[in-house]
């Protein structure tokens, strides 16, 4: 068991005062990494740790706060009367969503106890209990001291207060949970429920019927599923709801709603079963990029607290902060955000829907201080802001003013690390724009899950007059293990390795990534420390592949360490994503895709394909609907009114060639891509990479084996058409 070292060692009575006065740690102290002396081995770089604590890894904010249970107990005591969870409800008369309605920390604290108690009651007194496996123990054991709970609870909904309460109830009673999500599909939901033998799913009402149908189809494999809990109310006088209850019962499932579970728990309260640091908090299933069954990442309370410690050290808290829980709680990134926000006593607003289309409507009402989003949302925001500012050609005076201000802001913020580029007049002007969007209180944007263009970061920081950080993390590390300064001089890094983790790079000679590379080592990123997971659930083979005997986790990501910039981390490629062309050149498609996407904003999706019998690359291009019309007007002097017209327009070889030339011109700067890494022919459409087609993961990584099969006919057509950029097309 790893030794835990806290940020501070004073008595628990002074915890809150200590944290308020000593965190966050100054960005300048955390922004660089150092090599551990004498740690370099053949085939590897040196081991790197954060320069703030080079001698040991820090894992908990205080000795008394070593589980997620204790973190919430601490915050619910200090912040009892303050707002915790906020929800918007529809106004019946208008059909629109109203203001946020808040529940206090004290209320959420009581509801977690009621709900957890109720879960045990409905399982222990279930009429279908005799149908479950003999080794599945549903009993309540207040003296349980095992790292694995006796049964696993499944959660299935978009983000909402009930999700958070159910999660807290599991923490309170040492129950392990897992999450299902729509993008995995019913087959994968069946796989997870069967593997975990989960007897209960807590879901939004719209999921209930399909869950019952899933059991009706796979009754033998899902015989342990005997309870469903609807997060939405069920009305027994409503015919549809009554039929749903009977439908569940006919398949040996008892169906309750959330309020019933809480009421049963309130009547039959149970003593808490506090977890230990070794207790398993969650099993987070990650879909991966191969198309195989997802792997269940086993995460203990120690990893969760380490992740919160990482946040505590890096994020400057705001008294009575408001935050927006938009990213899916089924993924570990938002779960880390939620645990940290609660620990800091923040007011957490949940979205009216999981769609990005309603995000700005919520934000205008909520006016959050922090926003954590993913690159695809930021690039859409960037395009929208550009149309109102530097590209607002319908209002040339505004366009000129914004262009001047934003250019100056970018210049000032690029002066040095930490430069905010403040200006008394410009800031007031930009505040009008911020207020219009609901961003008037935002102090920082955070980005994760995939790389984002440095140019996007620069533009958003300048235009919205606030900080923006790019981080890096994985499910296996309970989200973030490094994050860049929010006012980094040259955006693009993921910052230095966290105080909770250490790293090194493994050489990849086949891909020409070496520890001796000029400017700093390059290779596969390996992570080790208390924030790293311990195993894949019931999957010793994959565990052995991912974790070596010394505890190093092989991430599969290719990174470089910039020796000239504080040993900060840059993610540049994926280990398995390479192939050969006919002339023997090695191609790493993810690097190529990210380069095009960062330098040519007219496209928002790109999938690069090559063939070992061909000498050039082809691509599937997804146009950005926010910027393509302006591009077509500037490049071709054409105005097109629909996406269908635009797709037809780029079927013309001359138009398509011009687009390819512009794409390649954009990456010619600084020699970003070699000649054989550039595309020679493309298929042009809007959003070709869709979750429902099973070609990308929920975190938007391309499933290359699946994508290759899905787009095979298009690849064949592109190669038949041949290279558009060669004067003599050999059509190899």
C-alpha positions in Angstrom: 0.0 0.0 0.0 1.4 3.4 -1.0 2.3 5.8 1.7 0.2 8.9 1.8 1.7 12.3 2.3 -0.4 15.3 3.0 0.0 18.9 1.9 -0.2 20.0 5.6 0.1 18.2 8.9 -1.6 20.4 11.4 -4.6 19.2 13.5 -8.0 18.7 11.8 -9.4 21.7 13.8 -7.5 24.0 11.6 -8.1 22.3 8.3 -10.3 24.9 6.7 -8.2 27.8 7.8 -5.1 26.0 6.6 -6.5 25.3 3.2 -7.8 28.8 2.7 -4.5 30.4 3.7 -2.1 28.0 2.0 -3.8 27.0 -1.3 -3.6 27.1 -4.1 0.1 26.8 -4.4 1.5 29.7 -6.5 1.4 28.8 -10.2 5.0 29.6 -10.6 5.9 27.0 -8.0 3.9 24.3 -9.8 4.5 25.1 -13.4 7.8 23.2 -13.9 9.0 19.6 -13.4 12.5 18.3 -12.5 14.3 15.1 -13.3 14.9 12.8 -10.3 18.7 12.4 -10.0 20.2 9.1 -11.3 16.8 7.9 -12.5 17.5 7.5 -16.2 17.6 3.9 -17.5 18.4 2.5 -21.0 15.4 2.9 -23.3 13.7 5.5 -20.9 13.9 9.1 -20.0 14.6 10.2 -16.5 11.7 10.1 -14.0 10.1 13.6 -13.6 8.3 15.0 -10.6 6.8 18.4 -10.0 9.4 20.9 -8.9 7.3 21.9 -5.9 7.8 18.5 -4.3 10.7 16.6 -5.9 11.3 14.3 -3.0 7.9 12.8 -2.5 4.4 12.7 -4.0 1.6 14.5 -2.1 -1.7 12.7 -2.0 -4.2 14.1 0.5 -5.0 17.7 1.6 -4.9 16.7 5.3 -4.3 13.5 7.3 -8.0 13.5 8.4 -9.2 13.7 4.8 -8.2 10.5 3.1 -11.5 9.3 1.6 -14.2 11.0 -0.5 -16.6 10.3 2.4 -14.5 12.4 4.7 -14.2 15.1 2.1 -17.9 15.5 1.9 -18.4 15.2 5.6 -15.9 18.1 6.0 -17.6 20.4 3.4 -21.2 19.6 4.4 -20.3 20.7 8.0 -18.6 23.9 7.0 -21.0 24.8 4.2 -24.2 23.4 5.7 -26.4 26.4 4.9 -25.0 27.3 1.5 -26.2 26.2 -1.9 -24.9 22.9 -3.1 -26.9 21.5 -6.1 -28.9 23.6 -8.5 -31.6 22.5 -11.0 -33.7 24.4 -13.6 -37.3 23.3 -14.0 -39.7 23.9 -16.8 -42.3 26.6 -16.2 -45.7 24.9 -17.2 -47.2 28.1 -18.6 -44.3 28.9 -21.0 -42.6 25.6 -21.5 -39.3 27.3 -20.9 -36.8 26.6 -18.2 -36.9 28.9 -15.2 -34.1 30.1 -12.8 -32.0 27.7 -10.8 -33.6 26.2 -7.7 -31.0 25.3 -5.0 -30.6 22.7 -2.3 -28.2 23.3 0.5 -25.3 21.2 1.6 -27.3 20.3 4.7 -30.2 19.0 2.5 -27.9 17.0 0.2 -26.2 15.6 3.3 -29.5 14.3 4.6 -30.7 13.0 1.2 -27.6 10.9 0.7 -28.3 9.1 4.0 -32.0 8.6 3.2 -31.3 7.4 -0.3 -28.5 5.0 0.8 -30.7 3.5 3.5 -33.5 3.1 1.1 -31.3 1.2 -1.4 -30.6 -1.5 1.2 -34.3 -1.7 2.2 -35.6 -2.3 -1.3 -32.9 -4.9 -2.1 -33.2 -6.8 1.2 -37.0 -6.9 1.0 -37.2 -7.6 -2.7 -39.7 -10.2 -3.9 -37.3 -11.3 -6.7 -34.2 -11.7 -4.4 -34.3 -15.5 -4.8 -33.5 -15.2 -8.5 -30.1 -13.7 -8.1 -26.7 -15.5 -7.9 -26.0 -17.2 -4.5 -22.7 -15.4 -4.1 -24.3 -11.9 -4.5 -24.7 -10.5 -1.0 -27.3 -7.8 -0.7 -27.1 -7.5 3.1 -26.3 -4.4 5.2 -23.1 -4.8 7.1 -22.1 -1.8 9.2 -18.8 -3.4 10.2 -17.8 -4.0 6.6 -14.1 -3.4 6.2 -13.5 -4.8 2.8 -12.2 -2.7 -0.2 -14.8 -4.3 -2.5 -18.5 -3.7 -1.7 -20.8 -6.7 -1.7 -22.7 -5.4 -4.7 -22.3 -2.8 -7.4 -24.8 0.0 -8.1 -25.2 1.3 -11.7 -26.1 4.9 -12.6 -27.6 5.8 -16.0 -28.6 9.3 -16.9 -27.4 12.7 -18.0 -26.1 15.1 -15.4 -28.6 16.0 -12.7 -28.8 16.4 -8.9 -30.2 12.8 -8.4 -27.0 11.5 -10.0 -24.9 13.3 -7.5 -27.1 12.2 -4.6 -27.0 8.6 -5.6 -23.2 8.8 -6.0 -22.8 10.3 -2.5 -25.1 7.6 -1.1 -22.8 5.0 -2.5 -19.8 6.7 -1.0 -21.7 7.0 2.4 -22.4 3.2 2.5 -19.1 1.9 1.0 -20.9 0.8 -2.1 -19.0 0.7 -5.4 -20.9 2.2 -8.4 -20.5 2.2 -12.1 -22.1 4.2 -14.9 -23.8 3.3 -18.1 -24.2 5.8 -21.0 -26.1 5.9 -24.2 -23.1 6.1 -26.5 -21.9 2.7 -25.5 -25.1 1.1 -26.8 -27.3 -1.7 -25.4 -24.9 -4.5 -26.1 -22.2 -2.8 -24.0 -24.7 -2.0 -21.2 -25.6 -5.6 -21.1 -21.9 -6.5 -21.0 -21.3 -4.2 -18.0 -24.4 -5.3 -16.1 -23.5 -8.9 -16.6 -19.9 -8.5 -15.7 -20.6 -6.5 -12.5 -23.7 -8.5 -11.6 -25.3 -5.2 -10.7 -28.7 -5.8 -9.0 -29.8 -2.2 -9.3 -29.8 0.6 -11.9 -30.7 4.2 -10.9 -31.7 5.8 -14.1 -33.7 8.7 -15.6 -37.2 7.7 -16.6 -36.5 7.7 -20.3 -34.0 4.8 -19.8 -36.4 2.5 -17.8 -38.3 0.8 -20.6 -35.2 -0.1 -22.5 -33.5 -1.5 -19.4 -36.5 -3.8 -18.9 -36.3 -4.8 -22.5 -32.6 -5.5 -22.1 -33.4 -8.0 -19.3 -36.2 -9.5 -21.3 -33.7 -10.2 -24.1 -30.9 -11.4 -21.9 -32.8 -12.8 -18.9 -30.2 -15.4 -18.0 -27.2 -13.0 -18.2 -29.1 -10.3 -16.3 -30.9 -12.4 -13.7 -29.2 -10.3 -11.0 -31.0 -7.1 -12.1 -34.0 -6.9 -9.8 -34.4 -3.2 -9.0 -34.8 -0.1 -11.2 -35.0 3.3 -9.7 -36.5 6.2 -11.8 -34.8 9.5 -11.0 -38.1 11.1 -12.2 -41.4 10.7 -10.3 -43.7 7.8 -11.2 -47.5 8.4 -10.8 -49.4 5.2 -10.0 -52.6 6.9 -11.1 -51.0 7.5 -14.5 -51.8 4.6 -16.9 -48.4 4.8 -18.7 -46.4 4.8 -15.4 -48.6 2.0 -14.0 -48.0 -0.1 -17.2 -44.2 0.6 -16.9 -44.3 -0.7 -13.3 -46.2 -3.8 -14.4 -43.9 -4.3 -17.4 -40.8 -4.3 -15.1 -42.6 -6.7 -12.6 -43.3 -9.1 -15.4 -39.5 -9.4 -16.0 -38.8 -9.8 -12.2 -37.8 -6.2 -11.6 -39.2 -4.0 -8.9 -39.5 -0.4 -10.1 -39.5 2.5 -7.7 -38.9 6.2 -8.1 -36.2 8.3 -6.4 -38.6 9.8 -3.9 -39.9 6.4 -2.8 -36.4 5.2 -2.1 -35.7 8.3 0.0 -38.9 8.0 1.9 -38.2 4.3 2.7 -34.7 5.3 3.9 -36.0 8.1 6.0 -38.4 5.6 7.8 -35.7 2.9 8.0 -32.4 4.9 8.6 -29.1 3.0 8.6 -25.8 3.9 10.2 -23.2 5.0 7.7 -20.5 2.5 6.6 -17.5 4.8 6.0 -15.1 3.6 3.4 -11.4 3.3 3.8 -8.8 4.7 1.4 -8.5 1.2 -0.1 -12.3 0.9 -0.7 -13.3 0.8 -4.3 -15.2 4.0 -5.1 -16.1 3.3 -8.7 -15.5 1.1 -11.8 -15.3 3.5 -14.7 -15.7 1.7 -18.0 -13.7 3.2 -20.8 -14.6 2.3 -24.4 -11.1 2.5 -25.9 -10.4 2.8 -29.6 -10.3 -0.8 -30.7 -14.0 -1.6 -30.7 -13.6 -4.4 -28.2 -15.6 -4.6 -24.9 -14.8 -1.7 -22.6 -12.4 -2.1 -19.8 -13.5 -1.3 -16.2 -11.0 0.9 -14.5 -11.1 0.2 -10.8 -10.7 3.4 -8.8 -10.3 3.5 -5.0 -11.0 6.4 -2.7 -7.3 7.0 -2.5 -7.2 7.8 -6.2 -10.2 10.1 -5.9 -8.7 12.0 -3.0 -5.4 12.3 -4.8 -7.3 13.8 -7.8 -9.0 16.4 -5.5 -5.6 17.2 -4.0 -4.3 17.9 -7.5 -7.2 20.3 -7.9 -6.7 21.9 -4.5 -3.1 22.6 -5.3 -3.8 24.2 -8.7 -7.1 26.0 -8.6 -7.5 29.3 -6.8 -10.8 29.0 -4.8 -13.4 31.6 -4.8 -15.7 32.2 -1.8 -19.2 31.0 -2.7 -18.0 30.0 -6.2 -20.6 28.8 -8.8 -19.7 26.1 -11.3 -21.5 24.3 -14.1 -21.5 20.5 -14.3 -21.9 20.1 -18.0 -19.5 17.3 -19.1 -20.9 13.8 -18.7 -20.7 12.5 -15.1 -20.4 9.0 -16.7 -16.8 10.0 -17.4 -14.1 10.6 -14.8 -13.2 14.1 -15.8 -16.5 15.6 -14.6 -16.5 13.3 -11.5 -13.2 14.8 -10.5 -14.6 18.3 -11.1 -17.7 17.5 -9.0 -15.8 16.1 -6.1 -13.5 19.1 -6.0 -16.3 21.6 -6.4 -18.2 20.1 -3.4 -15.0 20.0 -1.3 -14.6 23.7 -1.9 -18.3 24.4 -1.0 -19.2 25.6 -4.5 -22.7 25.9 -5.8 -23.0 23.4 -8.7 -25.5 24.0 -11.4 -26.7 21.1 -13.5 -27.6 21.5 -17.2 -31.2 21.4 -18.5 -30.0 18.9 -21.1 -26.8 17.2 -22.2 -26.8 19.2 -25.5 -24.3 21.9 -26.2 -27.2 23.8 -27.8 -28.6 24.6 -24.4 -25.3 25.3 -22.7 -25.3 29.1 -23.3 -28.9 29.4 -22.1 -27.9 27.8 -18.8 -24.7 29.8 -18.5 -26.6 33.1 -18.9 -28.8 32.2 -15.9 -26.1 30.6 -13.8 -23.2 33.0 -14.4 -20.5 30.5 -13.3 -17.0 31.3 -12.1 -15.4 28.2 -13.6 -16.2 26.3 -16.8 -14.7 22.9 -17.8 -15.5 22.0 -21.4 -14.0 19.9 -24.2 -12.3 21.2 -27.4 -15.3 20.7 -29.7 -17.4 23.0 -27.5 -14.6 25.6 -27.4 -14.0 25.6 -31.1 -17.7 26.3 -31.7 -17.6 29.1 -29.1 -14.5 30.4 -30.9 -16.3 30.5 -34.3 -19.3 32.2 -32.8 -17.2 34.8 -31.1 -15.2 35.5 -34.2 -18.4 36.1 -36.2 -19.4 38.8 -33.6 -15.9 40.3 -33.3 -12.9 40.1 -35.7 -15.0 38.7 -38.5 -18.1 40.8 -38.0 -18.0 42.3 -41.5 -21.6 43.5 -41.3 -20.5 46.0 -38.7 -17.1 47.2 -39.8 -16.6 49.7 -37.0 -17.1 47.0 -34.3 -15.0 44.6 -36.4 -12.1 47.1 -36.4 -12.4 47.9 -32.7 -12.5 44.2 -31.6 -9.7 43.3 -34.0 -7.4 45.9 -32.4 -8.3 45.0 -28.9 -8.0 41.3 -29.3 -4.7 41.6 -31.2 -3.3 43.7 -28.4 -4.6 41.3 -25.7 -2.9 38.3 -27.4 0.3 40.3 -27.6 0.3 41.3 -24.0 -0.8 37.8 -22.7 2.1 36.3 -24.7 4.7 38.5 -23.0 5.5 36.0 -20.2 3.9 33.3 -18.1 1.3 34.8 -15.9 0.7 37.8 -18.0 -3.0 38.7 -17.9 -2.8 41.6 -20.3 -5.0 43.9 -18.2 -6.1 47.2 -19.6 -8.6 49.5 -17.9 -10.4 50.6 -21.1 -10.2 47.4 -23.1 -11.3 45.3 -20.2 -14.5 47.3 -19.8 -15.3 46.9 -23.4 -14.7 43.2 -23.3 -16.8 42.9 -20.2 -19.9 43.9 -22.3 -19.3 40.8 -24.5 -18.7 38.6 -21.4 -21.9 39.8 -19.8 -23.9 39.2 -22.9 -22.8 35.5 -22.9 -23.1 35.0 -19.2 -19.4 34.8 -18.8 -19.1 38.0 -16.7 -17.9 36.1 -13.6 -15.8 33.5 -15.3 -12.2 33.5 -14.0 -11.0 30.4 -15.8 -11.8 28.0 -18.6 -10.4 24.5 -18.3 -10.0 22.0 -21.2 -9.5 18.3 -21.3 -10.3 15.0 -23.0 -8.5 15.9 -26.3 -5.9 18.3 -27.6 -7.0 21.8 -28.4 -5.4 24.3 -30.8 -3.0 26.9 -29.1 -4.6 29.5 -31.4 -8.0 28.7 -30.0 -6.7 29.2 -26.4 -5.0 32.5 -27.4 -8.2 33.8 -29.0 -10.5 32.8 -26.2 -8.2 34.1 -23.5 -8.0 37.5 -25.2 -11.6 37.8 -26.3 -13.1 36.7 -23.0 -10.4 38.4 -21.0 -9.8 35.4 -18.7 -7.5 32.5 -18.1 -7.6 29.2 -19.9 -5.8 25.9 -19.0 -5.3 22.7 -21.0 -4.8 19.6 -18.9 -4.1 16.0 -19.4 -5.5 12.9 -17.7 -7.1 9.5 -18.2 -9.7 7.4 -16.6 -6.8 5.3 -15.2 -5.5 8.4 -13.4 -8.8 9.6 -12.1 -8.7 12.4 -14.6 -6.1 15.2 -14.4 -2.4 14.6 -13.7 -1.1 17.8 -15.1 -2.5 21.2 -16.1 -1.0 24.2 -17.8 -1.0 27.7 -16.2 -4.1 29.6 -17.2 -2.0 32.4 -18.4 0.8 30.5 -20.1 3.0 32.5 -22.5 2.9 30.0 -25.3 -0.2 27.8 -24.9 -0.1 24.2 -26.0 1.6 22.4 -23.2 -0.4 20.3 -20.6 1.8 21.8 -17.9 4.2 20.0 -15.5 3.4 16.6 -14.0 1.3 17.0 -10.9 2.4 16.8 -7.2 0.4 13.6 -7.0 2.1 11.7 -9.7 5.5 11.0 -11.4 6.2 10.2 -15.0 8.8 9.0 -17.5 8.9 8.3 -21.3 9.6 5.0 -22.9 11.5 5.2 -26.2 9.7 4.2 -29.4 12.5 3.6 -32.0 10.1 2.3 -34.6 8.3 5.7 -34.5 11.6 7.6 -34.1 10.8 8.9 -30.6 13.9 8.8 -28.4 14.9 9.9 -25.0 17.9 11.6 -26.5 15.9 13.8 -28.9 17.0 17.4 -29.2 15.0 19.7 -27.0 13.9 17.0 -24.7 12.9 13.3 -24.6 10.1 11.9 -26.6 8.3 8.5 -26.2 5.3 6.8 -24.6 4.2 8.4 -21.4 4.4 6.2 -18.3 2.7 7.3 -15.0 3.1 6.1 -11.5 1.8 7.1 -8.1 -1.2 7.1 -5.7 -3.5 8.7 -8.3 -3.0 5.8 -10.8 -5.5 2.9 -10.9 -4.7 -0.6 -9.6 -6.4 -2.9 -12.0 -9.0 -3.4 -14.7 -12.1 -5.1 -13.3 -12.0 -8.9 -13.7 -9.4 -8.5 -16.5 -5.9 -9.6 -15.3 -4.7 -9.9 -18.9 -5.3 -6.2 -19.8 -4.0 -5.2 -16.3 -0.8 -7.0 -16.9 -0.4 -5.2 -20.3 -1.0 -1.8 -18.8 0.9 -2.0 -15.5 4.4 -3.3 -15.2 6.0 -4.9 -12.1 7.3 -1.5 -10.9 3.8 0.1 -11.0 4.3 2.1 -14.2 1.1 2.6 -16.2 1.6 2.7 -20.0 -0.8 5.4 -21.2 -0.5 4.6 -25.0 0.0 8.4 -25.5 3.2 9.7 -27.1 4.6 12.7 -25.3 7.5 15.1 -25.4 9.1 16.8 -22.4 10.3 20.3 -23.3 13.7 20.7 -21.6 13.7 24.4 -22.6 10.3 25.2 -21.0 10.4 23.8 -17.5 10.1 20.1 -18.6 6.5 20.7 -19.4 4.5 17.9 -21.1 3.2 17.9 -24.6 1.0 15.1 -26.0 2.0 14.6 -29.7 0.8 11.1 -30.8 -0.6 7.7 -30.0 1.6 4.6 -29.7 -0.5 2.2 -31.8 -1.7 4.7 -34.4 0.9 4.3 -37.1 1.2 2.4 -40.4 3.5 2.3 -43.4 2.9 3.6 -46.9 4.1 1.7 -50.0 7.5 3.5 -50.0 8.2 2.6 -46.3 7.4 5.9 -44.6 5.8 5.6 -41.2 2.6 7.6 -40.7 1.2 8.6 -37.4 -2.3 9.8 -38.3 -3.3 11.4 -35.0 -0.4 13.8 -35.2 -1.4 14.7 -38.7 -5.1 15.1 -37.8 -4.3 17.3 -34.9 -2.0 19.5 -36.9 -4.6 20.1 -39.6 -7.3 20.7 -37.1 -5.3 23.2 -35.2 -4.0 25.2 -38.2 -7.1 25.1 -40.5 -10.3 26.1 -38.6 -12.5 25.6 -41.6 -12.6 21.9 -40.7 -13.8 20.5 -37.4 -13.3 16.8 -38.0 -10.6 14.8 -39.8 -9.9 11.1 -40.3 -6.6 10.3 -42.1 -6.3 7.0 -43.9 -3.3 5.3 -45.6 -2.7 2.0 -47.3 0.5 0.0 -47.4 0.0 -0.5 -51.2 -0.4 3.3 -51.8 2.1 6.1 -51.7 -0.1 8.9 -50.3 -2.8 9.7 -47.8 -6.5 10.4 -48.1 -8.9 11.9 -45.6 -12.4 12.2 -44.4 -13.1 15.9 -43.8 -15.9 17.3 -41.6 -16.5 21.0 -42.3 -17.1 23.5 -39.5 -20.6 24.9 -40.1 -19.7 28.1 -38.3 -16.8 29.1 -40.6 -17.2 27.3 -43.9 -19.6 29.8 -45.5 -17.2 32.7 -44.9 -14.3 30.6 -46.3 -16.3 29.8 -49.5 -17.1 33.4 -50.0 -13.5 34.6 -49.5 -12.0 31.8 -51.5 -14.5 31.3 -54.3 -16.8 34.3 -54.1 -19.8 32.0 -53.9 -22.7 32.1 -51.4 -24.4 28.8 -50.6 -27.5 28.4 -48.5 -27.4 24.9 -47.2 -25.1 22.1 -46.1 -26.3 20.0 -49.0 -25.2 22.7 -51.5 -21.8 22.9 -49.8 -21.3 19.1 -50.0 -22.2 19.2 -53.7 -19.9 22.2 -54.2 -16.9 20.3 -53.0 -17.6 17.3 -55.2 -16.2 19.4 -58.0 -12.6 18.3 -58.3 -11.4 21.9 -58.7 -13.1 23.1 -55.6 -11.9 20.1 -53.7 -8.3 20.6 -54.9 -8.4 24.3 -53.8 -9.6 23.1 -50.3 -6.7 20.6 -50.1 -4.2 23.2 -51.2 -5.4 25.6 -48.5 -5.3 22.8 -45.9 -1.7 22.0 -46.9 -0.7 25.6 -47.1 -1.9 26.0 -43.5 0.4 23.2 -42.2 3.4 24.3 -44.4 4.2 27.0 -41.8 7.2 26.0 -39.7 7.4 22.7 -41.6 4.8 21.1 -39.3 4.2 18.2 -41.7 6.5 16.4 -44.1 5.5 16.0 -47.7 4.4 12.4 -47.4 2.2 13.3 -44.3 -0.1 15.6 -46.3 -3.4 14.6 -47.8 -3.7 14.1 -51.5 -7.5 13.5 -51.8 -10.4 14.0 -49.5 -14.1 13.3 -49.0 -15.9 16.4 -47.8 -19.1 16.4 -45.6 -20.4 17.7 -42.3 -19.8 15.6 -39.1 -18.7 12.3 -40.7 -17.5 11.0 -37.3 -20.5 10.1 -35.2 -20.9 8.2 -32.0 -23.9 6.3 -33.3 -21.7 4.9 -36.2 -19.3 3.5 -33.6 -16.3 5.2 -35.2 -15.4 7.5 -32.2 -15.4 7.0 -28.5 -17.6 9.1 -26.1 -14.5 11.2 -25.5 -14.1 11.7 -29.3 -11.1 9.5 -30.0 -11.2 7.8 -33.3 -11.8 4.0 -33.3 -9.4 3.3 -36.2 -10.2 -0.3 -36.9 -14.0 0.5 -36.9 -13.5 3.7 -38.9 -11.4 1.9 -41.5 -14.2 -0.6 -42.1 -17.0 2.0 -42.0 -15.3 4.3 -44.6 -13.8 1.5 -46.8 -16.0 2.2 -49.8 -15.1 6.0 -49.6 -11.4 5.2 -49.3 -11.6 3.0 -52.4 -13.3 5.7 -54.3 -10.7 8.3 -53.3 -7.8 6.1 -54.3 -9.6 5.3 -57.6 -9.9 9.0 -58.2 -6.3 9.4 -57.4 -4.1 12.1 -56.0 -5.4 15.6 -56.8 -2.1 17.3 -56.0 0.2 15.4 -58.3 0.6 16.7 -61.8 1.0 13.1 -63.0 -1.4 10.8 -61.1 -0.1 7.3 -61.0 -3.2 6.0 -59.2 -1.1 3.5 -57.3 
